[in-house]
């Protein structure tokens, strides 16, 4: 299988050194575009690749770049979203700690395509030691003339600064991220205008995930068509998946789009731990509806297949749960997360997540009232599509998905059902 | 207010942005590293330094969960509690700390050395369960290793 993103992972961090990065083909793509391509040609190549945003939304990257106006009174920006905080996801962490220059090169190419001299990596504050890795890489790249002023003797200028967040899931939402970067609370902004028109400090801004930008050097070196050909017709290229939970070999795996989910779990990850049976899989991070073992058999790892089965590829966080897992407990854990992370800006999300949790609290003690399962489902439905940003949807979708697929785990939390069940024992 | 070294760092941060205010998040991290938590003086000082109003600094500090406005232990023991860590048995890590140090979640030892916190997803799902001690990570942590780590820090 062709690797795009993880070719230097075997070096276990040695590629953080620019000499190793260059020896293994690094900075060729940047050199190539500065010599041979116009910014428009770069955008065309990325469009051809059918690369889609790897942060969760899956928006076509080339199209996102093409929305940025050519002429702008205010400076333009490329912002890398390294806030990785979707539960189940730890891929950007490894992309940055094992191969930081790949990200910097991708970002520099994006900055060239958009003519953006000053650019930021917004990284979650908990990844403190990775900030040091990135800053060292930036200093090295600057020294060698791959970043800074007059890059490789041209008049292209590109600076990259690392900006730490401070523990807020909402800052992974691109407009909240921009607010945070401006030194404010991370509340989302109203869209439109989209960041491509009015973004950071009012300037046109492209916000791309780490994995998205890290794929760009390969696309430039090998061509957009070649990248697309690695995946399926509509989902081009490869994708990283963080597999966690009850598998024998949890970890980060890069596979081509369209790869069977079954193979990922049973071949690459060595199957379910302790020879137990599979109960369910969350395919794309905690905000996505859960899959049953039957869904897993049918699913391939690409946007279309996962969507056709009623979930989303999201950020690629695959959480595997064996037969011992109580899906009510998992749902309550998820709700706790979203209740904590709701930024408080809009009522449906702020209040709705608290109400969901309140109902769960009595169900946890097997004191649920008749109708509580439907109440949970209804509450989630009243958040879904009614919140200011997608965090509300992210909180609601997994709740509805869990109830739909694993209702008995919820029903037994209703007091009268519980009494009957224990009496039958 | 800050050590000369951190003052220099704040100048460096300010130089990254077109507006000074953007440096508030990194500057607050420095305040916390230097003073253990974000003090009243830090808030006043950073407001002046970054051309912000005091309430603007306060609203930022209170929004982000990594900052504390109250003194906390010298070592923050943060156990991730979200899905993958939960599946991997993070409860046992928390229990081990309860047992070893006699503190519950959100409590600090009387000597001010350790604070125990449960936190949401730290991005180490494939290496769960994870324990964060200040800025250090301990991947695939076991109760036994938790005990060893605490012994070393004591």
Interface residues (C-beta under 8 A of the other chain):
Chain A: X75 X84 X85 X86 X87 X88 X89 X90 X92 X93 X120 X124 X125 X126 X127 X128 X129 X161 X163 X164 X165 X166 X167 X168 X169 X180 X181 X182 X183 X184 X185 X186 X201 X242 X243 X244 X245 X246 X250 X251 X252 X282 X286 X317 X319 X321 X325 X329 X330 X333 X334 X336 X337 X340 X341 X343
Chain B: X16 X17 X18 X19 X21 X22 X23 X24 X25 X26 X28 X29 X50 X52 X56 X59 X60 X63 X64 X65 X66 X67 X81 X82 X83 X84 X86 X87 X88 X119 X120 X121 X122 X123 X124 X125 X126 X127 X128 X132 X135 X136 X137
